[in-house]
Amino acid sequence: MSDVHGTASATHPSPLPGPTFSFGFNLGKIPGHGEDSDPILRDGPDLGLVAVFDGMGGAGGTVYETPEGRRTGAYLASRIARDVVEQRMLDLLEPDWNLNGEAAAEDLHGSVQQALRERLAELKAPPSGLRSRLLRALPTTMAVVALQRTQPGGSTWACHVLWAGDSRAYVFEPAGARQLTTDDLRDPGDALANLRQDSVVSNAMSADTDFQVNYRRIELQAPFLVACATDGCFGYLQTPMHFEHLVLGGLQQARSTTAWSSSLQSEIVSVTGDDAAMSMMGVGASLQEFQTLFAPRVAELEQQFIGPLDELANAVDTAERELEALRQRQLETTKEVWGRYKTGYERYLRPTDEAAGADADADADADPAADSGETT
């Protein structure tokens, strides 16, 4: 991996570097049984490929017997799709040939669908007794970013985005993070709304349900970072701004890409309730240069977005603790006051002898002077 060094000649400008570093991770909530696949990470001087796949545990919860043991349909689906997509994209993505994105989307649709159907037939699973629109055979999401430099040594890159489901692709530029995919949800909202409502995925790869592979093409100017992430990476954070800060804040503190990856994994594990997979690639600058480029953005995030929101969140937490303490005090005081009030209130509900004894006790409690023998 090369860094940017030296100065450009007026007549023979030095070529800008392509992908300079990449890393990925796959964090399973249950070791060995995570339903996200390992991410895809491939690069060359003028090409880049990153992708993630999230097997859908709810819709694909059917368990199959395999030579490797019992596996859910979600576990199998994400890995089948990953292997097929990686091979097809390596065949389709060429440095000297502009990728036909729409045709690539159709190719991935047909190739993955065929592979999933063939695997389902091999599994010879009995028909499920459950009937639900939510159940699918071998379902998985997909988010793919394929990069092609438009001219040798240039700074402009064609960014081909292909996806199905609610896994996401992002680009991080010095001016901010940009989401490149649109979540495929039955009740879609913006990125903040989608964090707060649990909508059903409306489009995902599977063996028994039709789906589509979405496609979008944009042009990017290096340097930039691209990432693909399953919802376990971003879906348990307060806001989209917090996800950007999680990514770029870790970058600022890292001494290496390995350290950056480890930091992200630790932060995600501390908040997520799901499996989480991410693939990250830097294009056009070294790690240290990216740290310098993104330092102003991190400061802006902290001052204008994260700081005010976290301050309010802390105030809400404090108020909720105080409110809970007041509620407990209210409950205890109510019980104590009721205990004093109850004797007279239930006078005619008790047997006569018990009521008389209770009245005497109540009178004694009401006149402490009588017990001490004092007179007036």
C-alpha positions, 0 to 999 in steps of 0.5 A: 500500500502506498502513501502520497509522497513528493511533489507533482511535476507541472508536465508529468503529475504523479499518479494519485494512489488508489486504495491505500488500506482496508479492513473488515470484521464480523462480530457474532453475538454467539461465537460460531453462529453469527448470521452475518457473513465475513465481509468482502475486501478486494482492491487494486491500483484502480479498483476497489470492492467492499461488501457485507451480507446479513442473514435475516435471523427472524425470517430465516430462522429455520434450522437445517442439518448440514455436514458442519452441524445445525445451521439456520437458513440465515447463516447459510444464506449470507455465506452463499450470497457472499461467495457468489457475489465476490466471484461474479464481481471479480469477473465483472469489475475490470480496470479498463472497462466501465462497469454496466451497473444495471447489467451487474445488478441483474447478474447478481440477482440471477446468480444469487437466486440460482445458488440459493435455490440450488442449496435449498434443494440440496438441504431437502428441508420438509415444508414448514408448518408455519404460515407467515408472510415474514418467513423466507427460505435462506434470506439475506441482505446485501450491500456492495460498493465497487470502485473504478478509477475513471482515468489512470492515476486520476482522482475521480472514481466511479462508485457503483452501489448495489444492495438489497435490504437494510444493510448500508453503504457509506462514503466518508468525505472531509465534509461529512458522511453520506449514506449511499443506499436506501433502506428497503423497508415496508414502512420507510422513513429517513435514517433517524426515523428508521433507527426509532421504528422497527419496520419489516425489511421489504426486499431481501435476497432469498430462495423462495421470494422474488427480490431485486438488486438496487443500483446507484452510480455516483462519482467521488473525488479522492481522497475518501473512505467507503464502508459497508455495514450491517445494521448491527453496526449502526442500528443501536446508536442514538442517531446517524451522527453518532455513527459518523462520530464512532467511525471518525473518532476511532480514526483520530485515535488510531496508530494503525488500521488494526488499532482503528478496526479494534476500536470500532469493534469494541465500541460496536460490541458495547452497544449492539444487540445483533451480529455486526459486520463492516468493511472499510476502504481508504482511497487516495491518502494514507491513514495519517493523511486521513486523520489530518483531513478528518480532524476538522470534521470530528471537531465539528461533529463534537461541537455542533451535534454530538456534544449538545445531544449527549448533554441533553441525554445526560440531563434526561438520564438524571431527570429519569433517575430523580423521577424514579426516586420520587416515584419510590418515595411516593409509593412508600409514603402512600403505604405509610399514610394508608396504614394510619388511615386504614384503621378508621376507614375499615371500622365497620368491615371488622368483627365487633370485638376486633373493631373495639380493640382497634378503636382502643389502639387508635385512641391510644395512638391519638392521645400519647398523654394518656399513656404517660398519666399526664392531666390537664 
